[in-house]
Amino acid sequence: MKLIVQIPALNEQETLAQTIAEIPRQIDGISEVEVLVIDDGSTDRTVEVAREAGADHILAMPSNVGLARAFSAGIEQCLALGADIIVNTDADNQYCANDIPALIRPIIERQAQIVVGARPIMAIESFSPVKKLLQRLGSWVVRQASGSTIPDAPSGFRAYARDAAARLCVISTYTYTLETIIQAGRKRIPMTSVPVRVNTVTRPSRLFSGIREYVMRSMVTILRVFVIYAPLRFFFCIAAVTATPAVIVILRFLGNYLAGEGGGNVQSLILATGLIAMATIFLAVGVLADLIAANRTLLEDIRARELLRYVKDQSPEHKDKAIKERWTA
């Protein structure tokens, strides 16, 4: 069984060597362990450091495409290299690489196809109380949207079985962490989590400039994915919110009318009619969006099968070039 540890990196020359050095190369149940570094358009010595540190493969993107696209390109490259299990970790050495055997154990034992490393959020000193609260709140929202029990949704330390990795299709250009969990939950891909350790933080996150940006982007990502993968439920909720006051107004009008006082409340009936019309439109949009979602699910399943067939048939040089072109287009 082949394991590839992929490391998306952007200007990580200071920490990348240590991150690669700490990855265990001998793991029970694994015959091969390789390291893939995805260089996301770095302008420093990230690529040279990766080679010097012993990275087995380097996928150098010709320009900066963002974390989510770099992650997706790495997944495709890992599949092309014949990975049975893919582990994703950060280039800043945030996660303890010695926990990789524990991270992949549920996959080896066929208990899950995706495993997310759960950090000890409340014990991380570099996280402010506000960030700790937002991390827990965000994870709760993702659990509701995905139907999963993952306690640390933003964690980037995770493992994917080959088939599960092929079925994921990241749409966001910001981050993959929340979207892939919601996708997996909606596609009923078995998921679990294991506790993992973290190393001392060496630098602040580059993914967002502040808490406000993190909250806004995370909310947009969750909302967007929820609309895409559960459109009927989403628009039904909006329709219910719109129709509820309309029903109340209509009942109030009928009560007044039966009491002989309905003559001066015609404007209430007009308002209720408008709200009912809006709710009907929302329901119609939800039905259409649900039909589109069904077609998208079929296309994603076809994509997964074609991806596995494609990476098996093509030459390594052609695969590498095609992946770069696809994710920088």
Secondary structure by P-SEA (a helix, b strand, c coil): cbbbbbbbbccccccaaaaaaacccccccccbbbbbbbbcccccaaaaaaaaacccccccccccccaaaaaaaaaaaaaaacccbbbbbbcccccccccccccccccccccccbbbbbccccccccccaaaaaaaaaaaaaaaaaccccccccccccccccaaaaaaccccccccaaaaaaaaaaaacccccccccccccccccccccccaaaaaaaaaaaaaaaaaaccaaaaaaaaaaaaaaaaaaaaaaaaaaaaaccccccaaaaaaaaaaaaaaaaaaaaaaaaaaaaaaaaaaaaaaaaaaaaaaacccaaaaaaaaaaaaac
